[in-house]
Amino acid sequence: MLAMLAATPAHAQAAGGQGTLTAFLQNLVNLITGTAGQLIAVIAVAIAGLAALFGAISVRQLGGTVLGIMLIFSSSWIVSQIAA
């Protein structure tokens, strides 16, 4: 118990807070475009497919879903083409 109270906290970032916003944004991009984002995209396509099967969604909305997913996962390439 005493050792736990005497321990100093570990700092993951360098002093001064440099890079914390960049690290946060990179983690956010990794979350959206990584495995979690892919699983969410699969669920979205499955739900859109079920809605189309039951006639609750139009082809335009289904196309919007697919276009949105394509833009999310190609966003890094698109930005690199614009900025480079």
C-alpha positions as CSV (number, residue, x, y, z in Angstrom):
1,M,0.0,0.0,0.0
2,L,2.8,2.4,0.9
3,A,4.7,1.6,-2.3
4,M,1.6,2.4,-4.4
5,L,1.2,5.8,-2.8
6,A,4.9,6.6,-3.2
7,A,5.0,5.7,-6.9
8,T,5.3,8.5,-9.4
9,P,3.0,8.5,-12.4
10,A,4.5,7.5,-15.7
11,H,4.2,10.0,-18.6
12,A,3.5,8.5,-22.0
13,Q,4.3,11.8,-23.9
14,A,7.3,14.0,-23.7
15,A,7.1,17.0,-21.4
16,G,5.5,20.1,-22.8
17,G,2.5,18.4,-24.4
18,Q,4.1,18.3,-27.9
19,G,2.4,15.7,-30.1
20,T,-0.6,15.0,-27.9
21,L,-3.1,16.4,-30.5
22,T,-1.3,14.5,-33.3
23,A,-1.4,11.3,-31.3
24,F,-5.1,11.7,-30.5
25,L,-6.0,12.4,-34.2
26,Q,-3.8,9.4,-35.3
27,N,-5.7,7.1,-32.8
28,L,-9.0,8.4,-34.1
29,V,-8.0,7.7,-37.7
30,N,-6.8,4.2,-36.7
31,L,-10.1,3.6,-35.0
32,I,-12.2,4.7,-38.0
33,T,-10.1,3.1,-40.7
34,G,-8.9,0.1,-38.8
35,T,-10.5,-3.2,-37.8
36,A,-13.2,-1.5,-35.8
37,G,-14.1,0.7,-38.7
38,Q,-14.2,-2.3,-41.1
39,L,-16.5,-4.2,-38.7
40,I,-18.9,-1.2,-38.5
41,A,-18.8,-0.9,-42.3
42,V,-19.7,-4.6,-42.7
43,I,-22.6,-4.1,-40.3
44,A,-23.8,-1.0,-42.2
45,V,-23.7,-2.8,-45.5
46,A,-25.6,-5.8,-44.0
47,I,-28.3,-3.5,-42.5
48,A,-28.6,-1.6,-45.8
49,G,-28.9,-5.0,-47.6
50,L,-31.6,-6.1,-45.3
51,A,-33.4,-2.8,-45.7
52,A,-33.2,-3.2,-49.5
53,L,-34.5,-6.7,-49.2
54,F,-37.6,-5.6,-47.4
55,G,-38.1,-2.5,-49.6
56,A,-37.3,0.0,-46.8
57,I,-34.4,1.7,-48.5
58,S,-34.0,3.1,-52.0
59,V,-31.2,2.4,-54.4
60,R,-30.0,5.9,-53.9
61,Q,-29.7,5.4,-50.2
62,L,-27.9,2.1,-50.7
63,G,-25.5,3.8,-53.1
64,G,-24.9,6.5,-50.6
65,T,-24.0,3.9,-48.0
66,V,-21.5,2.3,-50.3
67,L,-20.0,5.6,-51.4
68,G,-19.6,6.7,-47.8
69,I,-17.7,3.6,-46.9
70,M,-15.5,3.9,-50.0
71,L,-14.7,7.5,-49.1
72,I,-13.9,6.6,-45.5
73,F,-11.4,3.9,-46.4
74,S,-9.8,5.7,-49.3
75,S,-9.6,9.1,-47.5
76,S,-5.9,8.7,-46.7
77,W,-5.1,8.1,-50.4
78,I,-7.3,11.0,-51.5
79,V,-5.7,13.4,-49.1
80,S,-2.2,12.3,-50.1
81,Q,-3.0,12.9,-53.7
82,I,-4.3,16.4,-53.0
83,A,-1.5,17.4,-50.6
84,A,1.4,15.9,-52.6
